[in-house]
Amino acid sequence: MSLDNAALTIFGSSLSGNCLKVKWVAERLGLPFDWVEIDVMKKETRSAEFLALNPAGQVPVVRFADGRLLAQSNAIVLYLAEGSNLIPEGFDRALMLQWLFWEQYSHETAIAVLRFRKTYLKLPPDQIDPSLEPRSRKALDVMNDHLSTRGYFVAGRLTLADIALVGYTRWSHEAGLDLKEWPRVQAWVARIESDLNIGRA
Ligand SMILES: N[C@@H](CCC(=O)N[C@@H](CS)C(=O)NCC(=O)O)C(=O)O
């Protein structure tokens, strides 16, 4: 898709992998955008003004020049990247979607939640759901196995699957998980960070 100058406004938090994936896709595609920082720690997502943008009270949300609004990080990146080389064709597209759905159901709900509870809410261990760490480890195991025969998740090149998955994987240490235990994931994170020109987490 093509967008005019700053035709896109991203309401997001810099602490959120879900939000940064939208920013990285816009940058990668050369889409001009304005970034409006929303402070989730101050519960700005619960203000009446924000709820008018997204009644679900979550970032990211994007607003297009004509006022249309879109939430859910993976819906946003799929829309922005339509027709670009970040979305492969045919069966590879289906495989990319497989990883995007897995990221939201099995990966983000473990690693991102564990990270937030540990590093941002600073909860003591006995107040953290004990299933989060094994679920996070399992997600990293699945990724490490998949990367044993490839350098990217799908199609042999950078796609939305890599961009979505790297969002929180690169912050695994903030969830108390050292990627040295998953060396292929660690190498892949460095590869994707380099492809996206983003600094080491
Ligand atoms: N599935 C959603 C998840 C969005 C989400 O969980 N957003 C968090 C930040 S990562 C949020 O807005 N939290 C603040 C709140 O719930 O008040 C997506 O991918 O966009």
The ligand as a Gaussian input file, in Angstrom:
#p B3LYP/6-31G(d) Opt

LIG

0 1
 N       -3.169000      -9.067000      20.683000
 C       -2.914000      -7.647000      20.861000
 C       -2.287000      -7.459000      22.221000
 C       -2.179000      -6.002000      22.572000
 C       -1.674000      -5.811000      23.998000
 O       -1.623000      -6.743000      24.808000
 N       -1.286000      -4.564000      24.282000
 C       -0.742000      -4.259000      25.573000
 C        0.685000      -3.765000      25.402000
 S        1.671000      -5.007000      24.671000
 C       -1.560000      -3.146000      26.204000
 O       -2.059000      -2.287000      25.531000
 N       -1.648000      -3.154000      27.527000
 C       -2.242000      -2.092000      28.260000
 C       -3.570000      -2.421000      28.828000
 O       -4.038000      -3.574000      28.650000
 O       -4.133000      -1.520000      29.466000
 C       -2.004000      -7.142000      19.742000
 O       -1.226000      -7.928000      19.204000
 O       -2.092000      -5.959000      19.381000

